């Protein structure tokens, strides 16, 4: 994404030739400085690519969470509509079954504990 907006790439800097003048800069210093610039460019490009990938992953996760939220809202709406009409739903049955299990297994566990203590 940002590659189109960046004018110089590391390879462009590496291959740049300067004209030599009688009173020009020291070539060794220029080369060393350009090497530092090239390293920075490579790091910047790596950071940008990593951030772009992370951004894409986060956007995908957001989309999934939004879909889950829509599905949950729809489920709640359907459940509340059926309850308001007086219908017995699977949710009601599951709640009742859970309460019964707690009563049966909870009292059985209490009786087992009482027997063990005697």
N, C-alpha and C positions, 0 to 999 in steps of 0.2 A: 504494500500500500504506500509506504513512504519512499520506496525505491524510485518512483517516478519524480519525486520532488527533490531528491538529492542529486546535485550536479556531478560531484566527483565520487568515484568509487575507489577503493584501495588500489586496484590495478592501474587506474589512471594516474594516481599520484606516483606509484612506483615507476611507471614508464615515462614520466615527464622529463624532458631534456631542457636544460637552460642554456642559453647562449653565453659563451664565455667572453668576457670583456677584460681588458688589461687591468682594470681596477675593480674586478668582480669579487664576489664572495668566495670564501674557501669552500671548495666542493665537498670536502669531508664533513664540514659542519652542516651544510645544506642537506646532504644525504642522511646524516644522523637525525636531523630534525624531521625530515620527511618520513623516516622510518617510524618515529614516534607518532606522527600524524596517521600513518597507515594503520598502526596498531589500534589507535583510538577509533578510527573509522570501522575497523573490523569488530571491535567491541560494541560500538554503537549499533551496528547492523545486527549483531547477535542479540543484543538487548531488545531492539525493536522487534525482531522476529519472535523472540520469546514472549514479549508482551502481546503481540498480535495473536499468538496461539492461545495464550491465557485468556485474552479477551473473547476469542471465539468460543472457548470452552465455557466461560462464564455466561455468555449469551445463550448457549445451548442449554445450560443448566437452568437459566431463568425461564426459558421457554417451557422446559419440562415442568418446572414448579408452577408456572401459570396454568398449564394444562391440568395438573393435579388439583390445583385450587378450583378450577372450573368444574372438574368432575366431582369434587367434594361438595361444592355448593349445590350442584344439581342433585346429588344424593340426599343432601339434607332437605332440599326443597321437596323432593319426591316423598321422603319419609314424613315430613311435617304435613304435607297434603293428605297422605293416606291416614295419618293419625287423626287429623281434623275431621275426616269423613267417618271416623269410627271403625276403620278397618284394622284388622290384626295383621301386622307385618312380620316379616322374618326377624326384624330387629327386636320386636316385642317378644317373640317366641324365644330368641336367643337370650334375652335378659331374664326371662322367667326360668329358662333352663339353667342358667348360671346361678340364679338364686337358689333353686332347688338343689343343685349340686353342692352348693356351699352349706345348705342346711343338712343334707344327708351325710356328706363326707366330713363336714365340720363336726357334727355330733358324734359320728363314728370315731373320729380321731380323738375327741374328748373322752369317749367311753374307753378306747384303747389305752389312753394315758392313765385313766383312773384304774384300770385293771393292772397296769404295770406298776403303779405305785403301791398296790395292796400286797 
